[in-house]
Amino acid sequence: MMSVSYDVFAEAFLNKVVDYDFPLKDYTRNGVIDGYMRRAISAFKNVCKYDLSTTRDDAIRTFDIDISDEDMDEIVDIVSEGMLVQWMKPYMYQQENLQNILNTKDFSSYSPAELLYRVREAYEMAKKDFTNMIRDYSYNHGDLTVLHI
């Protein structure tokens, strides 16, 4: 049986937040990113045809599972989108953190209320994208016979 490294998901996530310097390095960064990944997988587990919940080994940061090449890109994209949602969530509530991820010019061009509105808008869009990706995956890969239509 093959294994899938957590790094596959971490790299896809970091590519989505490339415009910002992710504040943590190596071991500490992995702990934070792995937390985002676990929460994203939790939201996706009921429709994913691969068991990413019980096959994971946090000690060696791998899933003891064989995911086909044709499914890998789609699953990584969905999970990393969910990780993006998890990463953005706390910024909706903490204006001082926003100042840290935006440069001074960007931050000063918005009032605090406008900035929070923009962050909430970006978060809601990412959340909607994640939900739609899960819905599309479920439609494309699910067993529709269980719907009793």
MARMAR-876543 format. One line per 10 residues: number of its first residue (from 1); their letters; for each residue x, y, z negated of N, C-alpha, C, O, CB. Coordinates in steps of 0.001 Angstrom, whole numbers, m for minus. Glycine has a CB too. Layout:
NUM	a	X,Y,Z,X,Y,Z,X,Y,Z,X,Y,Z,X,Y,Z  ...
//
This chain:
1	mmsvsydvfa	849,m1184,0,0,0,0,892,1244,0,1934,1287,m654,m965,0,m1232  465,2219,728,1191,3483,810,819,4362,m383,m144,4089,m1100,884,4213,2148  1587,5400,m576,1220,6387,m1581,1268,7776,m948,1989,8012,21,2164,6305,m2819  497,8670,m1511,430,10042,m1021,921,10953,m2133,411,10909,m3253,m1024,10425,m571  1900,11771,m1826,2483,12670,m2814,1577,13876,m3081,906,14376,m2178,3859,13140,m2346  1571,14327,m4318,870,15559,m4667,1417,16724,m3839,698,17680,m3550,1008,15856,m6181  2694,16636,m3460,3342,17732,m2733,2653,18037,m1408,2703,19174,m937,4800,17398,m2482  2012,17044,m799,1277,17272,448,178,18310,212,m15,19216,1022,668,15941,987  m531,18168,m894,m1604,19096,m1233,m1032,20434,m1710,m1551,21497,m1371,m2517,18489,m2316  43,20367,m2498,669,21590,m3011,1193,22459,m1875,994,23673,m1886,1810,21244,m3974
11	eaflnkvvdy	1852,21860,m906,2384,22625,228,1273,23266,1044,1399,24413,1473,3228,21725,1125  190,22537,1262,m940,23102,2011,m1540,24279,1253,m1888,25296,1854,m2020,22026,2268  m1662,24143,m66,m2170,25242,m890,m1235,26447,m816,m1681,27572,m588,m2337,24787,m2354  50,26210,m1009,1012,27323,m997,1050,28014,363,1307,29216,432,2416,26818,m1363  803,27287,1434,724,27916,2755,m485,28838,2870,m467,29796,3643,665,26849,3844  m1530,28553,2107,m2727,29404,2130,m2553,30665,1289,m3273,31644,1488,m3936,28621,1633  m1610,30651,355,m1366,31836,m475,m2,32440,m163,613,33069,m1024,m1458,31478,m1972  471,32251,1064,1810,32671,1468,1999,34186,1396,3130,34654,1267,2095,32192,2871  928,34950,1475,1066,36402,1438,1493,36912,62,1965,38042,m63,m240,37052,1840  1332,36102,m945,1697,36472,m2307,2821,35562,m2766,2902,34402,m2361,476,36379,m3269
21	dfplkdytrn	3673,36090,m3599,4701,35245,m4198,4043,34482,m5329,3639,35072,m6331,5932,36086,m4708  3934,33180,m5175,3344,32397,m6251,4275,32527,m7434,5468,32249,m7310,3127,30890,m5842  3764,32940,m8576,4614,33410,m9671,5474,32375,m10381,6417,32743,m11081,3777,34039,m10656  5176,31111,m10221,5892,30107,m10999,6824,29293,m10119,6652,29250,m8901,4911,29187,m11711  7800,28655,m10723,8772,27846,m9985,8730,26396,m10439,8429,26103,m11596,10183,28408,m10162  9030,25508,m9530,9251,24082,m9722,8328,23403,m10733,7125,23298,m10495,10638,23873,m10139  8878,22941,m11857,8134,22106,m12794,6889,22815,m13331,5803,22237,m13342,9033,21695,m13948  7044,24055,m13772,5901,24799,m14307,4881,25046,m13208,3677,24907,m13424,6356,26137,m14929  5367,25414,m12032,4484,25654,m10897,3693,24386,m10567,2485,24443,m10336,5295,26122,m9666  4379,23248,m10547,3704,21991,m10236,2579,21706,m11220,1513,21240,m10818,4701,20841,m10240
31	gvidgymrra	2796,21973,m12481,1753,21739,m13478,506,22567,m13208,m616,22073,m13319,2278,22047,m14864  710,23824,m12854,m416,24705,m12561,m1120,24267,m11281,m2345,24155,m11245,56,26161,m12437  m340,24021,m10237,m916,23626,m8948,m1617,22270,m9060,m2679,22070,m8470,181,23570,m7862  m1032,21347,m9808,m1664,20040,m9994,m3021,20184,m10687,m3953,19436,m10391,m747,19111,m10810  m3129,21134,m11597,m4418,21408,m12249,m5452,21893,m11248,m6605,21463,m11283,m4248,22444,m13359  m5043,22787,m10357,m5951,23238,m9293,m6391,22054,m8440,m7561,21933,m8077,m5271,24311,m8407  m5430,21182,m8126,m5717,20031,m7281,m6724,19091,m7955,m7668,18629,m7314,m4420,19277,m6955  m6522,18811,m9242,m7441,17913,m9945,m8863,18476,m9958,m9828,17732,m9780,m6958,17675,m11384  m8992,19792,m10167,m10327,20402,m10185,m10962,20388,m8792,m12169,20184,m8663,m10247,21848,m10712  m10156,20604,m7755,m10680,20551,m6380,m11128,19134,m6033,m12179,18942,m5421,m9611,21034,m5368
41	isafknvcky	m10340,18158,m6420,m10696,16755,m6159,m11980,16390,m6895,m12812,15654,m6366,m9546,15808,m6588  m12139,16893,m8089,m13348,16621,m8863,m14595,17097,m8121,m15632,16435,m8155,m13264,17295,m10237  m14494,18238,m7456,m15636,18773,m6702,m15879,17991,m5409,m16987,18010,m4871,m15405,20252,m6376  m14860,17313,m4917,m14910,16626,m3619,m15120,15116,m3755,m15453,14453,m2773,m13629,16889,m2849  m14931,14570,m4949,m14855,13110,m5122,m16129,12362,m4751,m16053,11204,m4339,m14513,12797,m6538  m17279,12975,m4882,m18522,12250,m4607,m18752,11988,m3120,m19531,11104,m2764,m19689,13020,m5162  m18087,12742,m2253,m18285,12524,m812,m17034,12006,m111,m17127,11499,1007,m18728,13810,m155  m15876,12120,m737,m14637,11675,m106,m14622,10156,m24,m14930,9470,m999,m13404,12190,m883  m14261,9636,1145,m14265,8180,1299,m13031,7526,681,m12926,6300,666,m14352,7816,2770  m12106,8323,177,m10922,7812,m512,m11018,8188,m1986,m11468,9284,m2321,m9608,8373,126
51	dlsttrddai	m10602,7296,m2852,m10660,7530,m4297,m9403,8285,m4745,m8362,7684,m5007,m10797,6181,m5073  m9522,9586,m4825,m8394,10409,m5272,m8433,10651,m6780,m7522,11271,m7328,m8393,11748,m4533  m9460,10175,m7444,m9598,10412,m8881,m8901,9353,m9729,m8159,9691,m10651,m11058,10466,m9251  m9127,8084,m9429,m8587,7023,m10286,m7279,6448,m9755,m6662,5621,m10427,m9603,5910,m10431  m6847,6856,m8589,m5611,6304,m8022,m4404,7208,m8264,m3308,6918,m7786,m5782,6076,m6530  m4593,8279,m8989,m3476,9215,m9157,m2577,8813,m10320,m3022,8229,m11308,m4002,10634,m9375  m1311,9143,m10169,m317,8915,m11211,380,10245,m11460,1259,10647,m10698,712,7788,m10806  m16,10924,m12528,525,12258,m12820,2015,12224,m13156,2713,13220,m12966,m241,12888,m13974  2505,11098,m13650,3926,11006,m14022,4834,11112,m12792,5854,11800,m12824,4199,9681,m14761  4458,10429,m11719,5289,10486,m10513,4657,11344,m9419,5186,11444,m8312,5536,9080,m9983
61	rtfdidisde	3516,11963,m9742,2831,12904,m8848,2509,12288,m7494,2843,12847,m6449,3680,14146,m8651  1859,11132,m7525,1414,10477,m6293,39,9846,m6504,m400,9608,m7629,2438,9405,m5840  m613,9588,m5384,m1834,8795,m5355,m1451,7438,m4784,m794,7358,m3746,m2975,9489,m4505  m1859,6379,m5459,m1576,5026,m4983,m2701,4628,m4040,m3571,3828,m4385,m1441,4005,m6176  m2666,5197,m2852,m3746,5024,m1891,m3186,5189,m489,m2206,5904,m277,m4896,6033,m2152  m3800,4538,439,m3393,4643,1837,m4467,5421,2589,m5562,4906,2818,m3170,3228,2474  m4166,6640,2969,m5099,7475,3729,m4653,7445,5184,m3487,7693,5490,m5150,8954,3172  m5582,7143,6069,m5231,7061,7488,m4760,8433,7990,m5177,9477,7489,m6446,6560,8326  m3889,8393,8980,m3370,9638,9557,m4492,10504,10105,m4436,11730,10009,m2364,9334,10664  m5496,9882,10671,m6592,10647,11263,m7421,11382,10200,m8051,12394,10509,m7493,9719,12074
71	dmdeivdivs	m7429,10892,8961,m8175,11533,7882,m7319,12470,7032,m7847,13368,6377,m8790,10483,7001  m6016,12268,7038,m5132,12992,6133,m5244,14511,6272,m5424,15201,5268,m3711,12570,6374  m5144,15038,7469,m5176,16495,7647,m6472,17103,7134,m6465,18148,6484,m4992,16851,9114  m7582,16443,7431,m8880,16967,6998,m8995,16961,5478,m9451,17940,4888,m10022,16147,7613  m8590,15877,4846,m8683,15781,3390,m7758,16787,2721,m8149,17444,1756,m8344,14362,2922  m6548,16911,3222,m5601,17882,2664,m6150,19298,2813,m6021,20109,1896,m4220,17764,3359  m6752,19601,3944,m7311,20936,4166,m8456,21222,3200,m8540,22317,2644,m7798,21077,5612  m9331,20250,2999,m10462,20437,2077,m9974,20614,647,m10395,21544,m41,m11431,19243,2158  m9085,19727,192,m8601,19812,m1186,m7823,21110,m1408,m7990,21759,m2441,m7715,18595,m1521  m6978,21494,m455,m6197,22732,m628,m7098,23958,m610,m6790,24958,m1258,m5131,22855,471
81	egmlvqwmkp	m8213,23897,127,m9187,25012,95,m9825,25097,m1291,m10029,26189,m1821,m10295,24824,1194  m10135,23943,m1871,m10653,23920,m3240,m9630,24433,m4235,m9988,25082,m5218,m11077,22512,m3621  m8365,24150,m3988,m7294,24662,m4857,m7231,26186,m4761,m6995,26863,m5761,m5919,24036,m4471  m7438,26718,m3573,m7461,28162,m3374,m8585,28792,m4188,m8393,29837,m4809,m7625,28500,m1883  m9747,28165,m4188,m10877,28656,m4987,m10495,28666,m6469,m10758,29641,m7173,m12144,27775,m4756  m9875,27581,m6940,m9469,27503,m8348,m8434,28577,m8690,m8471,29146,m9781,m8900,26110,m8660  m7519,28853,m7770,m6495,29866,m7992,m7114,31264,m8081,m6682,32085,m8889,m5450,29819,m6870  m8120,31530,m7255,m8724,32864,m7206,m9666,33132,m8373,m9852,34284,m8765,m9473,33040,m5909  m10248,32109,m8918,m11301,32257,m9926,m10924,33186,m11091,m11709,34077,m11416,m11660,30903,m10471  m9777,33020,m11724,m9476,33889,m12862,m9268,35358,m12480,m9455,36246,m13311,m8249,33384,m13562
91	ymyqqenlqn	m8884,35614,m11235,m8641,36995,m10820,m9913,37814,m10754,m9855,39043,m10760,m7961,37019,m9480  m11047,37164,m10692,m12317,37898,m10688,m12532,38628,m12010,m13239,39634,m12064,m13489,36943,m10419  m11930,38125,m13055,m12216,38639,m14388,m11072,39432,m15003,m11252,40033,m16062,m12566,37511,m15289  m9898,39454,m14371,m8744,40085,m14989,m8098,41081,m14040,m7276,40706,m13203,m7731,39034,m15421  m8467,42343,m14169,m7958,43380,m13292,m6442,43521,m13388,m5784,43786,m12382,m8619,44696,m13615  m5882,43350,m14578,m4427,43506,m14715,m3670,42443,m13930,m2564,42706,m13458,m4025,43442,m16186  m4237,41253,m13779,m3605,40236,m12953,m3636,40604,m11479,m2722,40274,m10723,m4281,38901,m13163  m4690,41288,m11084,m4770,41725,m9693,m3654,42696,m9360,m3087,42661,m8268,m6122,42369,m9413  m3348,43556,m10305,m2266,44500,m10087,m956,43763,m9846,m111,44228,m9081,m2132,45450,m11279  m784,42618,m10492,448,41860,m10337,559,41171,m8984,1669,40963,m8494,552,40841,m11427
101	ilntkdfssy	m580,40808,m8360,m491,40109,m7082,m597,41044,m5885,m245,40671,m4766,m1567,39067,m6998  m1080,42246,m6122,m1151,43232,m5042,m35,44249,m5242,296,44602,m6374,m2549,43937,m5005  538,44714,m4153,1563,45734,m4348,908,47047,m4762,m310,47188,m4645,2403,45926,m3060  1678,47992,m5236,1169,49240,m5795,313,50008,m4794,m733,50548,m5157,2321,50109,m6260  744,50060,m3554,m10,50777,m2517,m1398,50168,m2349,m2396,50887,m2300,749,50748,m1172  m1457,48825,m2260,m2752,48160,m2112,m3636,48404,m3319,m4829,48671,m3177,m2563,46662,m1901  m3060,48313,m4495,m3856,48446,m5707,m4385,49861,m5858,m5550,50050,m6207,m3035,48060,m6928  m3545,50863,m5602,m3971,52242,m5816,m4969,52716,m4764,m5635,53731,m4969,m2769,53154,m5822  m5087,52011,m3648,m6024,52436,m2612,m7467,52063,m2944,m8386,52503,m2253,m5634,51825,m1283  m7683,51268,m3981,m9026,50884,m4396,m9281,51371,m5813,m8376,51392,m6646,m9217,49355,m4305
111	spaellyrvr	m10512,51759,m6075,m10887,51986,m7460,m10977,50617,m8124,m11137,49614,m7427,m12244,52782,m7578  m10879,50546,m9438,m10993,49233,m10093,m12300,48517,m9747,m12309,47300,m9566,m10890,49397,m11605  m13391,49257,m9656,m14671,48634,m9318,m14648,48088,m7892,m15131,46983,m7643,m15821,49643,m9482  m14096,48848,m6966,m14002,48404,m5576,m13091,47183,m5463,m13381,46244,m4722,m13481,49543,m4679  m11990,47210,m6207,m11060,46091,m6184,m11730,44813,m6682,m11597,43757,m6064,m9828,46407,m7031  m12448,44908,m7796,m13131,43738,m8326,m14201,43243,m7344,m14406,42038,m7201,m13762,44061,m9691  m14877,44174,m6672,m15858,43788,m5661,m15186,43012,m4536,m15699,41984,m4095,m16573,45028,m5100  m14040,43501,m4070,m13322,42840,m2973,m12828,41454,m3386,m12882,40507,m2601,m12135,43702,m2516  m12353,41347,m4608,m11876,40047,m5094,m13037,39073,m5211,m12926,37915,m4808,m11165,40198,m6457  m14147,39538,m5761,m15326,38684,m5877,m15789,38240,m4486,m16156,37082,m4289,m16467,39426,m6621
121	eayemakkdf	m15770,39153,m3542,m16160,38846,m2166,m15232,37773,m1564,m15702,36830,m928,m16132,40132,m1300  m13940,37920,m1764,m12971,36942,m1251,m13166,35591,m1932,m13113,34549,m1279,m11523,37442,m1465  m13393,35612,m3244,m13624,34373,m3984,m14885,33673,m3479,m14863,32470,m3220,m13740,34660,m5494  m15974,34411,m3337,m17228,33824,m2880,m17082,33252,m1469,m17657,32208,m1159,m18349,34871,m2914  m16313,33934,m612,m16099,33435,741,m15295,32135,707,m15624,31189,1423,m15378,34492,1599  m14247,32079,m116,m13445,30861,m235,m14282,29720,m802,m14175,28581,m347,m12214,31110,m1124  m15105,30024,m1786,m15970,29010,m2397,m16977,28478,m1374,m17222,27273,m1302,m16710,29596,m3624  m17553,29380,m591,m18504,28980,450,m17812,28120,1504,m18362,27112,1946,m19143,30223,1109  m16602,28520,1907,m15843,27730,2883,m15573,26320,2355,m15716,25338,3083,m14513,28431,3223  m15183,26233,1090,m14909,24938,467,m16169,24068,444,m16122,22888,792,m14372,25135,m966
131	tnmirdysyn	m17280,24652,39,m18545,23919,m1,m18952,23454,1397,m19398,22320,1575,m19652,24795,m609  m18797,24323,2373,m19141,23948,3752,m18222,22857,4288,m18672,21981,5025,m19074,25172,4665  m16946,22897,3931,m16012,21853,4358,m16423,20500,3779,m16391,19484,4473,m14570,22203,3926  m16809,20496,2503,m17266,19261,1864,m18544,18768,2545,m18688,17577,2820,m17509,19484,345  m19461,19685,2811,m20721,19327,3462,m20457,18740,4857,m21037,17718,5221,m21647,20565,3563  m19594,19381,5620,m19253,18875,6959,m18593,17505,6876,m18908,16608,7659,m18322,19860,7686  m17675,17345,5924,m17007,16054,5737,m18041,14979,5422,m18007,13887,5991,m15950,16137,4605  m18957,15297,4513,m19988,14343,4120,m20845,13958,5316,m21173,12786,5501,m20863,14925,3006  m21200,14928,6109,m22029,14660,7287,m21266,13804,8301,m21824,12866,8871,m22484,15983,7940  m20008,14127,8519,m19219,13422,9533,m18765,12031,9101,m18548,11168,9951,m18016,14241,9888
141	hgdltvlhi	m18618,11797,7798,m18046,10544,7323,m18969,9735,6422,m18663,8592,6082,m16787,10826,6597  m20095,10320,6035,m20976,9649,5087,m21847,8596,5733,m21980,8534,6955,m21840,10650,4400  m22426,7784,4905,m23354,6748,5344,m24763,7316,5242,m25350,7357,4160,m23202,5437,4491  m25294,7748,6360,m26616,8393,6359,m27753,7418,6140,m28884,7842,5906,m26835,9117,7655  m27484,6115,6210,m28553,5130,5994,m29051,5136,4548,m30167,4692,4277,m28059,3729,6364  m28239,5631,3626,m28661,5662,2231,m29678,6773,1966,m30234,6855,871,m27452,5841,1327  m29923,7628,2962,m30871,8724,2782,m32335,8278,2937,m33248,9042,2623,m30567,9827,3778  m32555,7077,3407,m33915,6518,3577,m34776,7407,4457,m35920,7712,4122,m34597,6331,2213  m34220,7814,5571,m34964,8692,6494,m35850,7847,7378,m36564,8380,8228,m34000,9555,7361
//
